[in-house]
Each structure stands twice: as structure tokens, then as C-alpha cells.
Amino acid sequence: MDKKALLAVVLSVGVLVLYQYFVVPKQMPVPAAPVSQQPAAAAKKMAVQETVSSAALSHGAQPSAEHIVTVETDQYVARFSTVGGVPDYWMLKKYKGDTKQTKNQNVVILHPGSSPPPLALGLVSDFDAARLNFSVTGGDLKLDKSHPEGKIVFEYSSGQALIRRTYTFHNGQYRVDLKDEVRGFPNYNITLGPDFGIYSTQGGRGVHVGPVLLSGTNRIEVTPKKLEHGTISYSEDVKWIAQEDKYFCSAIVPLSRMNEASAFMQNGNPIITFRAKNPSVEEFAIYAGPKKQRDLAALGSGLQYIVDFGFFSIISRPILWLLKLINSAVGNYGWSIILLTILIRIPFLPIVAKGQKSMKKLQMVQPMMQEIRQKYKKDPQRMQREIMELYKKHKVNPMGGCLPMLLQIPVFFALYKVLLIAIELRGAPFALWITDLSQKDPYYVLPIVMGITMFIQQKITPTNPGNPAQQKLMLFMPVIFTFMFMNFASGLVLYWLVNNVLSVAQQAYINKKVTV
């Protein structure tokens, strides 16, 4: 059983190291079906319609020059251009950069020059409406508590063709309502562009950066590799499309009949769009801001699931809720993590204590087991019976040390994911030199102290005295963990440190109390 216990420890470490490389299988998207041969009359009618629509796009009544409209709420500052009737700049007022160079600068999740621009329309060909210069009704907006809502209307018309885009802004929210009234065009495509909602492309292991969508109950990440063979269609109840990085995102949530999306490569970037035929009135909720569960859930359609907690999300979400609840009373996420670690460990105390007692008793009966093995080495069956009798006599459960570890693994990974991607920890200080719990310890103090506590834990944890190789390996584990945790978020290292301290205290108590 010593070998089995050792194997459990090694496997646990291996899972921890490789977890970020683990990919949960997702439903494969269905490639877009080729366009079937149409009857000559239908094809001719479509060609005539597209010719008329193209002429409408080319010769419509347009203002002479581009005009910029600025919208400011208590959450963000955005700029909209009459060219395309789209945003070209989006800055979040409550979030700062995460480096020394950017810590005094606001987070910008859209810069001018994005191609295609976010919310650009394709009505005849590829995002052709993004090149049109619209007229605008309404000027700069500054919303506050006394003026909580405002609208801007962009319009383009030519003969029987019409495009009218109405944006409705809400103070105190990251939501923007968009209503597109379209007449005289055969197609409708709306996109987020390649970088709207993305502040940093450095997501790290296990963090997706780029397009993502929710099809039915499947969260599907769109990557260039998936698009190597061309356009992919998603037609199974697409609830939203989005662009995301680790902490921020933009999303389009359809409020009308639209539920079909497509993804393709353009200018070296994966692009995702909603699309429809023969458009009339299309309505959406647009989100551009932080990946905060409450704000995302308010838009409906399961947008909160853009925050990917991985395989153990059913545990991660309650843990995040509890962490935020504790912090609402404590006011410091560092101390909140410490209290959360204690609360999570409480239900496991009896199981862990039982496992530690079993390991301690197993160590204490090792000399008796060695005598039995030596005495009955030529009779394996008799040796096995005698060992089982020894276990029964001294109430030793050889599996007792493995069970507590296996039960805690899902909780650890769930909490690990929370501390890795929860925006609540971004920029959250703890004490002294730990000014951001989402970043690594700049002086590596926490990882080193964590390694020391782990070394102490290994020294006082019962092992097989007749297996020196196992003892050396177990003492080498703290070194591995110390180097591995040096680049982990301080919040995660703090959790592991506190958990080690609690384990040391409990093991020391068990060692004093247990006798054979």
C-alpha cells in the first residue's frame, strides 16, 4: 500500500502540473454546407436584388465628412463614428492596467483602426456597410444618475434601401441595446471584429483569448486551427457570440429570431458573426466590459458562462460566491482567501483526521509487517492472510491515507480556477508587498514560505521507514512545488500556504494522540 499511496501523490502532482493543458472535449461544430445549385429564375432574381442593393450602397445620400460622437457613463467612455455607425474606441473607467507602465492608465478594450470594426454590417458583400458614412441624430452623451439613459441614431438611405441603427445606453451598466432596421438588402451579418473586448493577449495556460460562442449548452472556443479548412457554421441555438481575454470581453446577445453564427479567418484573425437572410428588424444586447458574473448574468442567455471555470465549474461557482460574500464583510481578498481556506477545510476535518490516523498506524505496524513478510516469504497466501489479520487487529485501513487526498482534489482544482481567472482578484491587494493577488509574488516570499511548510508537513507525515527511496522522493516534492508556484498568482499560493499550515497542525496533533 505504500506504493499505492506514493502513486496517488505522484499522480496528484502530475494532474496539477498538467491541468492547464487539459482540454475538456467540446461538441465539434458543423462545417458550412456548400451552396446548392439554384434554379435559374431564383438565381437571376437574387443577382438582380444584389445589383440593386450594391447600387444603393454606392449612391446613397451620405454626409460629406466623418463625425465622431462620444458617450460617457459612470462605467466607460466610448466613441462612435458615422463611418459604418460603429464604435472605434472603448475605455473602462473603473479598471487600470496591470503592469508598472500601465497601472495609472485606464483599460482600453477597443482602439481605433480595428478591421473590420466591431458591430460592422455586411449586407451584400463582406462588411460593406462599414465603409458607408451615416447621418447621425443626437450628439455627445454624458449619462449620470439624473440622466440614466440616452440614444444615438445612425441612418443611411438610398431609394428603397434603408439602414437605421439605434443605440440605447444605460448609466451604471455595461449593456448597450442595439436595434438595426434594414430594408432592401438580401443578407445581414454583424461581427465583433478581431479585438473588441480584448485588453491583453497574454492569457496564460488554460486561458482562451479570442472568439467564443454558446451553442445550446456547449461553450465553443474558436481558434485559427479550427478554421484551417475554411468557414464553419454554428446553427444549433446560438445564444451569444463574444470576444474574450482573461478578464474582459465583448458580446452580442440576440433579442430577435437570429440564432445562426459563422466563423472564418480574415486578415489573419478569426472572425465570428451572426447572420440572417432578408433582414428587417434585428435587436441585440451588446456587452463590453469586465467578466463579472452578476453583470454578465443580467443580460440573460447564459452569458455568465463565458467565464470558463473548467471541468469543476459546478464547484467553482459556489466557491466564488462564498469568496465574494466573505470579502463583503472583511474588505480584503487576502484575508478572505484565508477564511475561505479554513471554511473549506472544516468539512474535510473528520475525513482527513481518519486518513492521517490510518497512515500513522500503518507506519507503526511496519516492523510487524516486515516480520510477517520475512517469516512467510515462501508462502505468499499465508503472508497475505497474516497481514490482513494485522490490519484488522490494529484497525488499520491501508487506503485511509489516499481517500482524503482524492476527495480534496476536485475542490482544489475548482478553487485553483477561481483564483486564476476571477476578475475580483485582479488588482486586489493583500498586505505589504502583495499588491495584486492575481499576479505572482514579486519577491517569491510566499512560494518559499509555502515550500518550507510543505517540507515540514512531509517530515511529520508518516511514511514507510523501510523504503528510503519513497522518503527521498517525498522530501523532494516541496522543492518541485516551490519552483512551480513561483509563477502562480499570489492568491493561489496564499491558499496553498494556509492549507499546508492547517495540515501541519492537524498532523502534529494526530501524531501525539495515535497509538497502536
C-alpha positions in Angstrom: 0.0 0.0 0.0 3.0 2.3 0.4 3.5 2.1 -3.3 -0.2 2.9 -3.9 -0.1 5.9 -1.6 3.1 7.1 -3.3 1.4 6.6 -6.7 -1.6 8.7 -5.6 0.7 11.5 -4.5 2.7 11.4 -7.8 -0.5 11.3 -9.9 -1.9 14.3 -7.9 1.1 16.3 -8.6 1.1 15.3 -12.3 -2.5 16.3 -12.6 -1.8 19.7 -11.0 1.1 20.3 -13.4 -0.8 19.2 -16.5 -4.2 20.6 -15.6 -3.7 23.7 -17.6 -3.0 21.6 -20.7 -6.2 19.6 -20.1 -8.9 20.3 -22.6 -12.5 19.2 -21.9 -13.9 17.7 -25.1 -16.3 20.0 -26.8 -19.0 19.5 -29.4 -17.5 19.8 -32.8 -19.0 22.5 -35.0 -20.7 21.6 -38.3 -18.8 22.9 -41.4 -20.9 25.2 -43.5 -22.8 23.3 -46.2 -21.9 24.2 -49.8 -24.4 26.4 -51.6 -26.7 24.1 -53.7 -27.4 24.8 -57.3 -30.4 27.1 -57.5 -33.0 27.2 -60.3 -32.1 29.8 -63.0 -35.1 32.1 -62.1 -34.2 32.2 -58.4 -30.5 32.8 -59.2 -31.4 35.6 -61.6 -33.7 37.2 -59.0 -31.0 37.1 -56.4 -28.5 38.6 -58.8 -30.8 41.5 -59.6 -31.5 42.1 -55.9 -27.8 42.2 -55.1 -27.1 44.5 -58.0 -29.8 46.9 -56.8 -28.5 46.7 -53.2 -25.0 47.3 -54.3 -26.1 50.4 -56.2 -27.9 51.5 -53.1 -24.7 51.2 -51.1 -22.7 53.1 -53.7 -25.1 56.0 -54.4 -26.9 56.6 -51.2 -27.3 60.0 -49.6 -24.3 60.5 -47.3 -22.9 63.3 -45.2 -19.7 64.8 -46.5 -17.4 64.1 -43.7 -16.9 61.7 -40.8 -18.3 62.8 -37.5 -17.4 61.3 -34.0 -19.9 61.0 -31.2 -18.7 60.4 -27.6 -20.7 58.5 -25.0 -19.7 58.7 -21.3 -21.3 56.8 -18.4 -20.1 56.1 -14.9 -18.6 52.8 -16.3 -17.0 53.6 -19.6 -16.1 56.2 -22.3 -16.9 55.2 -25.9 -16.6 56.9 -29.3 -18.8 56.2 -32.3 -18.1 57.0 -35.9 -20.6 57.9 -38.6 -18.4 55.8 -40.9 -20.2 52.5 -40.5 -22.2 53.7 -37.5 -19.8 51.7 -35.3 -17.7 52.2 -32.1 -14.0 52.9 -32.7 -12.8 53.4 -29.0 -13.9 51.9 -25.7 -12.3 52.7 -22.3 -13.3 51.3 -18.9 -13.2 53.9 -16.2 -13.0 51.6 -13.2 -10.1 49.4 -14.3 -6.4 50.2 -14.6 -3.5 48.5 -16.3 -1.8 45.5 -14.6 1.9 46.5 -15.2 4.2 49.1 -13.7 3.9 51.0 -17.0 0.1 50.9 -17.2 -1.0 50.9 -13.6 -2.1 54.5 -13.8 -3.8 54.1 -17.2 -7.4 53.0 -17.8 -8.1 49.7 -19.5 -8.9 50.2 -23.2 -10.7 47.3 -24.8 -11.1 48.9 -28.3 -8.5 51.0 -30.2 -9.2 52.9 -33.4 -8.3 51.1 -36.6 -9.9 47.7 -35.9 -10.7 45.9 -39.2 -13.4 45.0 -39.5 -14.7 47.4 -36.9 -16.9 46.0 -34.1 -20.7 45.8 -34.9 -19.9 46.3 -38.6 -22.6 45.1 -41.0 -22.3 43.1 -44.1 -25.5 43.4 -46.3 -24.4 42.5 -49.8 -20.7 41.5 -49.5 -18.1 41.3 -46.8 -19.0 44.1 -44.2 -19.7 46.5 -47.0 -21.8 48.8 -44.7 -18.7 49.5 -42.6 -17.5 51.8 -45.4 -20.7 53.9 -45.6 -20.9 57.3 -43.9 -24.2 57.6 -42.0 -26.0 60.6 -40.9 -26.4 60.9 -37.1 -29.3 62.1 -34.9 -28.1 63.0 -31.4 -24.9 64.5 -30.1 -22.4 63.6 -27.4 -23.9 61.9 -24.4 -22.9 62.1 -20.7 -25.1 59.9 -18.6 -25.4 60.0 -14.8 -28.0 59.4 -12.1 -30.1 62.3 -13.2 -29.8 61.3 -16.9 -29.6 57.5 -16.8 -30.4 56.8 -20.4 -29.6 58.1 -23.8 -29.8 57.3 -27.5 -27.9 57.8 -30.8 -29.4 57.0 -34.2 -27.3 56.5 -37.3 -29.1 56.3 -40.7 -28.3 55.6 -44.3 -30.8 55.6 -47.1 -30.8 55.3 -50.9 -34.1 54.8 -52.8 -35.9 51.8 -51.3 -32.9 50.8 -49.3 -32.5 51.8 -45.6 -30.2 51.2 -42.7 -31.1 52.7 -39.3 -29.0 51.8 -36.3 -30.4 52.9 -32.8 -28.0 52.6 -29.8 -29.5 52.9 -26.3 -27.1 53.5 -23.4 -27.7 52.9 -19.7 -25.8 54.5 -16.9 -24.5 52.0 -14.3 -24.4 49.2 -16.9 -22.0 47.8 -19.4 -25.0 46.8 -21.6 -25.9 48.7 -24.8 -29.0 48.0 -26.7 -28.8 47.9 -30.5 -31.7 48.0 -32.9 -31.0 47.6 -36.6 -33.8 48.4 -39.1 -32.7 47.2 -42.5 -34.7 47.4 -45.8 -33.8 46.5 -49.3 -30.8 44.1 -48.7 -30.6 40.3 -49.1 -28.3 39.5 -46.3 -27.4 40.5 -42.8 -24.1 39.9 -41.0 -22.9 41.6 -37.8 -19.5 41.0 -36.2 -17.5 41.9 -33.1 -14.3 42.3 -35.2 -11.0 40.8 -34.2 -10.1 42.6 -31.0 -13.2 44.3 -29.4 -13.2 43.3 -25.7 -9.6 42.2 -25.6 -7.2 44.1 -23.4 -4.4 41.6 -23.2 -3.5 38.7 -25.5 -1.3 37.2 -22.7 -3.9 34.9 -21.2 -1.6 32.2 -19.9 -2.0 28.4 -19.8 -5.7 27.4 -19.6 -7.0 30.8 -20.6 -8.6 31.3 -24.0 -8.1 34.6 -25.9 -10.3 35.3 -29.0 -13.8 34.4 -30.3 -16.1 32.2 -28.3 -19.8 31.3 -28.5 -22.5 29.4 -26.7 -24.4 26.9 -28.9 -27.1 25.2 -26.9 -25.3 24.3 -23.7 -21.8 24.0 -25.3 -19.2 26.7 -24.8 -17.2 26.6 -28.0 -13.8 28.4 -28.4 -13.0 29.4 -31.9 -9.3 29.2 -32.8 -7.3 29.6 -36.1 -6.6 25.9 -36.1 -10.3 25.1 -36.2 -10.6 27.4 -39.2 -7.8 25.9 -41.3 -10.2 24.4 -43.7 -12.5 27.4 -44.2 -15.7 28.8 -42.8 -17.6 27.0 -40.0 -21.3 27.4 -39.4 -23.0 27.1 -36.0 -26.7 26.7 -36.3 -27.8 24.9 -33.1 -29.4 27.6 -30.9 -26.5 30.0 -30.7 -27.3 32.1 -27.7 -24.4 34.6 -27.9 -21.1 35.3 -29.7 -18.2 37.0 -27.9 -14.6 38.1 -27.9 -12.7 37.4 -24.7 -9.4 37.6 -22.9 -8.7 36.6 -19.3 -10.6 39.3 -17.6 -12.6 41.3 -20.2 -15.0 40.6 -23.1 -17.4 41.9 -25.6 -20.5 40.0 -26.6 -23.6 40.2 -28.9 -26.7 38.6 -27.4 -29.6 38.4 -30.0 -33.0 39.5 -28.8 -34.8 38.6 -32.0 -35.0 35.5 -34.2 -31.3 35.3 -35.0 -29.6 32.1 -33.8 -27.1 31.2 -36.6 -23.4 32.2 -36.5 -20.4 31.6 -38.7 -16.6 31.9 -38.1 -13.8 32.4 -40.6 -10.3 33.8 -41.0 -9.9 37.4 -42.2 -6.6 39.3 -42.4 -5.0 36.6 -40.3 -7.6 36.8 -37.5 -10.5 34.6 -36.6 -13.8 36.5 -37.1 -17.2 35.4 -35.8 -20.6 36.8 -36.9 -24.3 36.5 -36.6 -26.1 36.2 -39.9 -29.6 36.2 -41.3 -31.4 36.3 -44.7 -33.8 39.0 -45.8 -33.4 41.2 -42.6 -36.0 43.6 -41.4 -35.6 44.5 -37.7 -32.8 42.9 -35.7 -32.3 43.6 -32.0 -29.3 42.8 -29.7 -27.9 43.4 -26.2 -24.3 44.4 -26.5 -21.9 43.9 -23.6 -18.4 45.4 -23.4 -16.7 45.3 -20.0 -15.3 43.1 -17.2 -16.1 39.4 -16.9 -18.1 39.8 -13.7 -20.7 37.1 -13.1 -23.5 39.4 -11.9 -23.2 41.9 -14.8 -23.0 39.0 -17.4 -25.9 37.1 -15.9 -28.1 40.2 -16.1 -28.1 40.0 -19.9 -29.6 36.5 -19.8 -29.0 33.8 -22.4 -26.3 32.3 -20.2 -23.7 35.0 -20.9 -22.1 34.3 -17.5 -20.8 31.1 -18.8 -18.2 33.0 -20.8 -16.3 32.8 -17.6 -14.9 29.3 -18.0 -14.3 27.5 -14.7 -13.5 24.3 -16.4 -14.5 20.7 -15.6 -15.3 21.5 -11.9 -17.4 24.6 -12.6 -20.2 23.2 -10.5 -17.9 23.6 -7.5 -16.1 26.8 -8.7 -19.2 29.0 -8.9 -20.4 28.4 -5.3 -16.8 28.9 -4.1 -16.6 32.3 -6.0 -19.9 33.3 -4.5 -18.7 32.4 -1.0 -15.4 34.2 -1.5 -17.3 37.4 -2.5 -19.6 37.0 0.4 -16.7 36.8 2.9 -15.0 39.8 1.2 -18.1 41.9 1.5 -17.7 41.6 5.3 -13.9 41.5 5.5 -13.0 44.0 2.8 -9.7 42.3 1.9 -9.4 39.4 -0.6 -6.2 38.2 1.0 -7.9 37.6 4.4 -11.0 36.4 2.6 -8.9 33.7 0.9 -7.5 32.7 4.3 -11.0 32.5 5.9 -12.3 30.6 2.8 -9.5 28.1 3.1 -10.4 27.4 6.7 -14.1 27.1 5.9 -13.5 24.7 3.0 -11.2 22.5 5.2 -13.8 22.2 8.0 -16.0 19.6 6.2 -12.9 17.5 5.5 -11.5 17.6 9.0 -13.0 14.2 10.1 -12.0 12.5 6.8 -8.5 13.9 6.9 -8.1 13.0 10.5 -9.2 9.5 9.8 -6.8 9.2 6.9 -3.9 10.6 9.0 -4.6 8.2 11.8 -4.6 5.3 9.3 -1.2 6.4 7.9 0.2 6.8 11.4 -1.0 3.4 12.4 0.3 1.9 9.2 3.7 3.4 9.9 3.7 2.0 13.5 2.9 -1.6 12.4 5.6 -1.6 9.7 8.0 -3.6 11.9 5.4 -6.2 12.5 4.6 -6.4 8.7 8.3 -6.8 8.0 8.5 -9.8 10.4 5.4 -11.4 8.7 6.9 -10.9 5.2 10.2 -12.4 6.4 8.6 -15.3 8.2 6.2 -16.3 5.3 8.2 -15.2 2.3 7.9 -18.7 0.9 4.1 -18.8 1.4 2.6 -15.7 -0.2 -1.0 -16.7 0.6 -0.3 -17.2 4.3 1.6 -13.9 4.3 -1.4 -12.0 2.9 -3.7 -13.5 5.4 -1.4 -12.6 8.3 -1.0 -9.1 7.1 -4.8 -8.7 6.8 -5.2 -10.1 10.3 -2.6 -7.5 11.5 -4.6 -4.7 9.8 -7.8 -5.9 11.4 -6.3 -6.3 14.9 -4.9 -2.8 15.0 -7.8 -1.2 13.0 -5.5 -0.1 10.1 -7.1 0.9 6.8 -4.3 0.9 4.1 -6.4 3.0 1.8 -7.3 5.6 4.5 -4.5 7.9 3.5 -5.5 8.1 -0.1 -9.2 8.8 0.2 -8.9 12.3 1.8 -6.5 13.3 -0.9 -8.7 12.1 -3.7 -11.8 13.9 -2.2 -10.0 17.2 -1.9 -8.6 17.2 -5.5 -11.9 18.5 -7.1 -12.2 21.2 -4.5 -8.6 22.2 -5.1 -8.9 22.4 -8.8 -12.2 24.4 -8.5 -10.6 26.9 -6.2 -7.5 27.0 -8.3 -9.6 28.0 -11.4 -11.4 30.7 -9.4 -8.2 32.3 -8.1 -6.7 32.0 -11.6 -9.5 33.8 -13.6 -11.8 35.7 -11.2 -11.6 39.4 -12.1 -12.5 40.2 -8.5 -8.8 39.4 -7.6 -7.4 41.5 -10.4 -5.6 44.4 -8.7 -6.8 43.3 -5.3 -4.1 43.9 -2.6 -3.4 41.8 0.5 -0.6 43.3 2.6 2.9 44.7 2.4 4.5 43.8 -0.9 1.4 41.8 -2.2 -0.4 44.5 -4.1 -2.2 42.3 -6.6 -3.4 38.8 -5.7 -3.8 37.9 -9.4 -0.1 38.4 -10.0 2.9 36.4 -8.8 4.8 37.4 -5.7 7.4 39.8 -7.0 9.9 38.7 -4.3 8.9 35.0 -4.2 8.4 35.1 -0.4 5.0 33.3 -0.4 6.2 30.4 -2.6 9.4 29.9 -0.4 7.4 30.0 2.8 4.9 27.6 1.2 7.7 25.3 0.3 9.1 25.4 3.9 5.6 24.5 5.3 5.3 21.7 2.8 8.7 20.4 3.8 7.7 20.4 7.5 4.4 18.6 6.5 6.4 15.9 4.7 8.8 15.4 7.6 6.0 14.8 10.1 3.7 12.8 7.8 4.1 9.0 8.4 5.9 7.1 5.6 7.3 3.7 5.2 10.6 3.6 7.1 11.7 0.5 5.1 11.5 2.4 1.8 14.2 5.1 1.7 13.5 5.9 -2.0 10.0 6.9 -1.1 11.2 9.1 1.8 13.7 10.9 -0.5 11.0 11.5 -3.2 8.5 12.8 -0.7 11.1 15.3 0.7 11.9 16.4 -2.8 8.3 17.3 -3.5 8.4 20.7 -1.7 11.3 21.7 -4.0 9.2 20.9 -7.0 6.1 22.7 -5.7 8.1 25.8 -4.7 9.5 26.3 -8.2 6.2 25.5 -9.8 4.3 28.0 -7.6 6.8 30.8 -8.1 4.8 32.0 -11.2 1.4 31.2 -9.9 -1.0 34.0 -8.7 -0.3 35.2 -5.2 -3.9 34.3 -4.2 -3.4 30.7 -5.1 -0.1 30.4 -3.3 -1.7 32.0 -0.2 -4.4 29.4 -0.3 -1.9 26.6 -0.6 0.3 28.0 2.2 -2.7 28.3 4.6 -3.8 24.8 3.7 -0.3 23.5 4.5 -0.2 25.2 7.9 -3.6 23.7 8.8 -2.3 20.2 7.6 0.8 20.5 9.7 -1.2 21.5 12.8 -3.6 18.6 12.3 -0.9 16.1 11.6 1.1 17.1 14.7 -2.0 16.6 16.8 -2.7 13.2 15.3 0.9 12.1 15.8 0.6 12.8 19.5 -2.7 11.1 20.0 -2.5 7.9 17.9 -1.1 4.7 19.5 -1.3 1.1 18.3 
